[in-house]
Amino acid sequence: MREFMQYVRNAFYGATGWSEDNSYKDLNVTARELIDFPLPRGIRLSLSSLATPHFATSYQLCNVGVVDGSISYLHSSVPLTAVPAQSDRIPLGALMRSYRGLHQLGSRGGTAWSWETGPQAGTTPQVPAFADVDRIPNKDKSSLLYGRLYLPQSLLEAMVIKRFSSTLQVQISAVSEQSLRNGGTMLSVVQYDRGNYGIEGLYSTDGGLLGLRGLYNFGGDASVAALSAQNGPGSPESVEKERIYGRFSAGGEMYYGTLNKSGGMSVGARFATLPTHKGTPLTATLTINPLMGNINTTYSLLAKDFLAMATRMEFNAYSYESDWAVGLELWSNRRPAGFLLGAEPSLALESAESEPPIKKERSFQAKMEWRLDDPEPEPIKDVEKPTERKEEYLGVLKARLSSNLNLGLVWEGRAKSLLFSLGTGVDLQRLGEPFRSLGLEVQYSS
């Protein structure tokens, strides 16, 4: 379950029309969130609030052996008036759904998103909808300030995001703590996104690290013919759809430490279906680190609106060591007590409505007069008053299994006005003491 501050930061990206699809670091983000979801440890309580459209606060209290906590503040120059901040109104998909579909290139910064359908059929976006992004004042010169103080460690974390244009953004992150070298570290990232490609340059004071990474898109909506048809009449149906309509992305990264005189690199590729794809949404990635000999492949798909799965296979060409992991998330419209006893979530209501009507027996008077009963008048249906749309799902079960037989289980959902995450880690190789961790996380926001 994502934290409230991360949810607000994603809302800032949605308000300013910034997309993270062209970032090389998020090449395999879908499989990573489906497999490497965090397991709650101990008890964690969070109290957050979007006090004004520009200012948010969050207080957190944890008990994992010792009692600690944190205080967070966030300021956005863009008003986040369209963001539902109350914990009983925040769509669960914005905090809990892991499958992440791509945005349409031609709709960056100008399309109202839907919480129910999302950017791709059957998915929920990571950012909320805004009526008209283009009407937000100074969105291309916007900024975000974030700070977090951990107690009692006295560790300070800060972040600054500044937009200079519709295609250029700078992000600076810093951590201050006595145990770190020089008392802290800072990371600066310059992001340049042109839609068809994205380039990032980074510098870290930890080791004097210099890096450059980029991602280039081709095929699908990234082709010239697709973009011209999308901007013209009849878009996007005017674009000829293939059997699997998606976008290919290829990129890489290079980095060098000026202090330790060492470097590294990696290359990767991704194929992901687009929002206009009529079939099953899927994402496949391949990343290679030639210096270390690591090969990583992932495959993720949204089998149903309530079921997403992912697999990951890692192999080292030098040591011949391999590793695999699988993960899934299963959404349910039932409470945890009846989750295992119910049918498919989307079919539960359909089975109740599909019962055949009971045929009424002919009355005694009609039998005596050798005739059929008079047809009964059709009941007048009450005009339903427009009400708010009920949320389709009440919770989600997340599970993962790795090659060393470590099993992770998490149930996330909403109880009244509280958002909760209950999870455990199980080691199947030690059945005598299988449970390695157990935790509960509760969030409330207003």
N, C-alpha and C positions, 0 to 999 in steps of 0.2 A: 504494500500500500504506500503510495507516494505521500510525502509530507505536504502540509498545507502551503509552506513557502515555495516548494517546487511547483505546486499547482498554480500559485499566483504568478510565478516566473513564466510558466508556460502560457498563462493568460496574457502576459506582457508580450510574448512573441506573437500570439494571435492578434493582439490589438494593433501591433505595428506591422503585421504582414510578413514576419520573418519566418523562413522555413529552415529546419535543420536537416532536410533530406540530402543536401549537397555537402554534408560534413563527412569526411572519411572516417572519423572516430565513431560515427553512428552507422557504419556500413552493415554490421550484423546486430543492430540494437534489438530487433524483434526476437531473434533466438536467445539473445542474452537475457532479456526480461522474462521470457517463458521458462528458461532453465535456471538462471542464476538469481532468482528472486530472493530477497533477504528473508531469513527466518527470525521472527521476534524472539528476543531473549529477555527473561525476567518480566518485569512489569514496566510499561512506559505509558505515561499520561501526557496528553498534549492539549493545550487550551490556546486557540488562535482566534484572530478577529481581523476583518477588513474594516478598520475603524472608519476610514474615508475612502473614496475612490482612488486616492493616491498613496495611502499609508496602511500597512499591515503589520501586525505584531503576532508573536507566537511564544508561548512559554511551555517548557517541557520538563517533566520530572521522571527520572528513571531509577530503578532499583535492580541492579544486576550485581549482587554481592555487596556493593556499596551504593549509597544514595548520591546521585548527582543530577545535573540538569543543565538547561541552557535557556538563554533569552535571545530572541531574534527580532530584528526590525527590518522592514523593507519599504522603500519609497520608489514610486513610479511617477515619472513626469507625464505619462499618459493616463487619463482617467479610466479606471477599470469598472465602469458603471454596469456593464453587461455581464459581469461575472457573478454567478450565484455563490455566495460565501458561506451561507448557513449550512451546517453539516446535514440537516434534514432535507436540503434542496440540492446539494451538489450531486450531479449524476455519478453513480458508482463507476461507470466506465472511465471517467476522467481521472480517477484515483487508482483504479484496480485493473483495468483492462491492459493486457500486455501486447497483443498483436497490434502492430503499427503499420498502417498502409501509407503509401506515398500520396503526396498532393499532386494535383494536376499542375503542370508547369505554367499553363496560361492563366491559372486562377490564383497565383500568388498575390496575396495582399488585396484581393478585391472580391472575394466570394464569401457569402454568409454560410457558415458551417452549421451542420445540424448535429445536435447531441444524439439523436436516435440513429441516424444512418452513418454519420461520420464521413471522412474523406474517401472511404472505399466501402463497397457494399458489405454490410454486416459488421462494420467496425465502428468504434467510437474514437474521436480524435483526442489528442492530448491537450488541445487548446479549446476554449469556449468560442461560441459564435458571436459575431458582432454584426449589427445591421448593415453597416456600410463602412468598411475599413478606410476608404478613401476620404471620408468626411472627418476623420479624427485629426485634430489640428497638430501640426508639427510632429507627425509620426516618424518622419525621416530624420528628425533631430532629437529623438527621444532618448531618455536615459533611465537607468535603474540602479539604485543603491541598496546594498544588502549587507547586514552585519549580524554576527552571531557570537555570543560570549558563552563559553562552557564553564560551568562552576561545579566543584571548587578548583578545577585544574587551572583556571585563569588562562584558557586558550581562546584566542580571538581569531575569528574567521571573517573575511570581508570579500565583497565582490562588487565590481562596477561594470556596467554594460552601457556603452555609448554608441548611438547610431549617428553616422555622419552623412549618410545618404541612403537611398533605397537599396543599395548593393554593398555598402561598406559598414562594418560594425567592429568595434574593439571591445574585448572582454578582458578584465584584469582581476585575478583572484590572488588573495594573500592569506597566509596563516602565520600567526605570531605565537611562539611558545618557547620557553626557556631551554627545553631539551633539544630543540632543533639547532643546526649549525647556523651561526650568526644570529640566533634568536628568532629565526623565521625564514619563510621562503615566499616568493612571488612568481606568478605565472601570467604572462601577457600573450593574448591571442588576437591576431588581426584576421578578420573573416571577410572575404570578398566573394559575393554570390551573384552570378549572372544568369541563373536559371539553368542553362545548358551545362554549366560547369561551376565549380566552387573551389577557391584556393584559400588556404590558411597558413599563416606564418606565426611561429610561436617562439617565445624566449622564456627560460626559467632560470632564476638565480641559483637553484639547486644544481650545482655542477656546471653552471654556465651553459645550459643546454640550448642549442639552436635547432629549430626544426621547420620543415616545410612539408605540407601535405595537400593533396588535391583530389578532386573527383570529377570525372567527365561523363555526361549522359549521352546516350545515343539510342536510336530506335524508339518506337512508340510515339509518345507526344513530343519527344526531343528532336525528331526529324524535322527537316524544313517543311516538308509537305504537310505533316501533321499540324505544325504550328500555324501555317498559313490557312489551313482548313478550319482550325479551331478558332482563329480570330475572324473568320469570314462567316457568311450566313450558313445556317444549318449545322453549326458546330454543337457537340463533337460527333454527332451521328454522320456527318459528311465524311469523316475519316473512315477508311476501310479497315474494319477490325479483322485481325487474324484470329486463329483458333485460340491462341493464348496471347492476349494483347497486354504487353508489358513494356517496361523500360530497362535497358541494360545500362549499368554503370561500371566504370573501371577507374581505378586510381591507385595511389600509393603515398608513402610518406618516407622522409629521410630526416635523420636527426644526428647531431654531433655534439658531444660534450667537450667544451673548450678547456675545462679544468682537468678532467681525467683522460683526455685525448682518446676517446672511444666513440664509436658511432653505430648506427643501425639503420635498417630500412625494412620495408614490407610493401607488398603489392596485393591488390585484391580486386574482386569483381562481384557484382550483384545483379540478379534479375528479380524484378518484382512486378506483379501485375498492377495495372492502373485502375482508378475508380470506375472507368467505363467498361472494364472487363466483365463479361457476363457470367463467367464460370467461377470456380473456386479461387479465392484469393490465395496467393502463395508467394514466398520469398525464398530465394536460394543464394548463398554466398560462398565464396572461395577466397581465402587469404593465405599468402605464402610469405614466410620470413626466410629468405635464402641464406642469410648469414648463420642463423641458428638452426636451420633445417626443419622448421615447424610448418606443417600444412594443416589448415583448419577449414572444414566444410560444415555448413549448416543448411538445414531445410526446414521451413516453417510453412504452415498452411492453416487456413481458417475453414475447417471441415464443415462446420455449421455456425450459425450466429452465436451459439452458446458453447462451442467447442473449438479450441485452438490447440495445435500440437507443434512440437519442434524437436529436432534431433541435431546432435552435434558430434562430429568425429574429428579427432586430433591425432596426428601422426608425426613423428620425428624421423627424418630420413637418415640421421647420423646414428642415433642410439636405437632405432627401431622400436621405440616405446610408443604406445598408442593409448588413447583414452576415448570414451564415448559417454554421452549423457542424453537423456530424453526428458522432456517436460511437457506438461499440458495444463490447461485451465478449463474448467467445466462450470458454466454459469447455471444457476437454478433459480426458479421462481418459488421455491419452497424454503421453509425454515430448516435449520440444520437437523432438527429432530425427524423430519419427514423426507429428508433429501435422499437417503439411500432406498426408501421404499417407493418413491415416485417413478413415473415414466419419464420420457423425454420432456424437458421443460416446455418446448413449443407445442407439444401434442397433448398436454394435460387438459387444457381447456377445450381443444377440438374434440376430444373423445366424449366430453360431457355434452357438447352441443350437437353431436351427431347421433344421439339416441333417436330411434324411430318413434313417431307419435303413436300413442295407444288408441286403437280403434274402439269407438264407443258402440255398445250393443244396442240393437233396435228396441225402442220402448214397447211396453205391453199394449198400449192403446193403438200403436201403429200396426202391431201384429194382428189385433182383433179386426182392424179395418182393412187388412190386406194392402198395406201401403208402406212407403218408406217414411222415415221421420222428416219433418221439415228441416231444411238447412238452418243451422244455428248462425245467428249474426256474428260476423267477425268482431272480435273485441277491439275496441278503440285503443290504439297504442298511445301511451303517454309520450308526449314530446319530451325527449331527454334534454335536460338543461346542460349547456356546455360546461364541462368540468375539466379540471386539469388532468392531463394524461398521466395515468398511473405508470410507475416505473415497471418495466417488463421483468426485471430480475431483482432478486433480493440478496443474492450473495454469490460467491465464486469459490470453488475449490481448486487450489493449485497444488500440483505434485511434480516431483522430479526424482529421477533415479540415475546414478552414475555407475561407472564400471567398478568402483570399489564398494558397491552395494550400500551406498549411503542414500537414504530415502528422506526427502523433505516434504512435509505436508503443511498446508496453510489454508485456513478457512477465513475469508474476509466478507464482511457484509455491514449491514446497518441495523441497529436496534434503537427504535424511537429516534432520538436526535443524536445518537452516538455512533460513530464509525469504529469498527473493531477489526482486529487481525489476530487470530489465534493460530499458533503454529508449533510444530515440533520437528526435531531431527532424529532419525532412527538409523542405527547402525545394524544392518542385517547380518553382519559377520560376528557380532557379539550379542547373540540372542539372550544371554544371561542378563546383560545390562544394555538393552537396546536403545533406550532413550538417552540421547546426547544433549538435547536442549529442549526447553519448553518456555514459551513466552506468550504474553498478551499485550497488545498495543491498543489503546483507546484514544480517539481523537474527537474533539468537540470544537466547533467554530461558529462564529456568529457574525 
